[in-house]
Amino acid sequence: MSVTPRRGDAPHRIVIVGGGAGGLELATRLGNTLGRRGRAEVTLIEKTRTHLWKPKLHEVAAGSMDMSAHEVDYLAQSHWHRFRYRVGEMVGLDRERREVLVAPYLDDEGALVTPERRFGYDTLVIAVGSQSNDFGTPGVREHAMRLESAADARRFHARMINACIRAHAQTAPLQPHQLQVAIIGAGATGVELAAELHRTTREVVAFGLDRVDADKDIKVTVIEAAPRVLPALPQRLSLATEELLRRLGVEVQTGAKVAEVQAEGVRLADGRVLPAELIVWAAGVKAPDFLKDIAGLETNRVNQLVVQPTLQTTRDEAIFALGDCAACAWPSPDHAEGRLVPPRAQAAHQQASFMVAQIKRRMAGKPLAQYRYRDFGSLVSLGEFSTVGNMMGGLIGGSLMVEGLFARAMYLSLYKMHELALHGWIKVALDTLARLIVRRTEPHVKLH
């Protein structure tokens, strides 16, 4: 049993670090309940000003989604749902004093906005998500882009548009690397981005860039070290996805290990060089580097905080972790021993819901429950094409591959569940209607 120390009649101090899918949902739900009733002070610490559901980043990068219509302003969300938002990045932890150390926050011009600060807590929840893992591959940091934030997605989109305009305006023949896109990593992000780019690049060219032949000049290549795309998912889903990508004209290179990322291409371990003007690194997953052995907490080789079935860290009962930054065991007779809950949005959503009741138990001094991950399958969106693959698992006690409109509806429902957790039915319904109306009056691809 875990009993929280009381400070007289002061509200319980709950600090959540990270405003991703799990962290923001948790802050919103706790604010709506404990915060509204004055039983707790709920503080969300996040280094960015707005939230965008991470599985949507590939759509922003490709230009098929207007980010401004989907992002959530943290300050407004905190005001409406009775929690406090504090901008900044966690850089340290004092477990003895129960304080989170937050670095100074600087604006784009380097001016100081907030100084270094410390936030005291009775319960701390770390939900800082994950980032790509370059495994020390030479040239990645210098020449490859990543899709880890909204800023990354906007940067890629701007470079893609500029590449098309540059190719249209120049009088000299295209160089071998121009309008070539190399996506390293054929997980969900990689294949979804490839499919979206196939459509959006052609729509961009159609808006007056008539000197560019989309079918001949624009080429997208997906590079994967494993023998197949989507290596973490069932083989039949993988094969169906690869077949569709090839039909779209996407070149798929499997069993291809990247040796070096260069300024104008990717060099593979077998010596081949694939020319590319735009290079995206979407391979590997790890938790942020600052978590590695932070304050003596147990972490694994990819910096994830090792947690008990209660989602408490193994060395401090006052600290919980959820989402991609947590190494949570996934016990099941059907799974190999030592398997962890996968880094998926559905896991973060489930854990956020679980943590609401868990924190209430902790505040009341009651025994904590044990989290059990429910696998509802893996969904892969391939844009607006007819075959949107989906692998369903725990819903039916076995597995079933579904495609087409049914799979598309299920994929969209995941995002709607996230929106409902943040805003409720009325706002989600009105926002959805507004987006449908605007969609009919504007280009279907962002052109700037």
PyMOL commands that set and color helices and strands:
alter all, ss='L'
color gray80, all
select helices_A, chain A and resi 21-35+54-62+67-69+74-80+140-143+150-169+188-206+214-217+235-247+289-291+294-296+323-325+345-364+404-423+425-439
alter helices_A, ss='H'
color red, helices_A
select strands_A, chain A and resi 12-17+40-46+50-51+72-73+84-87+90-94+99-102+105-106+112-114+117-120+123-126+131-132+180-184+219-224+251-254+258-262+265-268+273-275+278-281+285-286+305-306+312-313+316-321+326-327+378-379+390-392+400-402
alter strands_A, ss='S'
color yellow, strands_A
deselect
rebuild
show_as cartoon
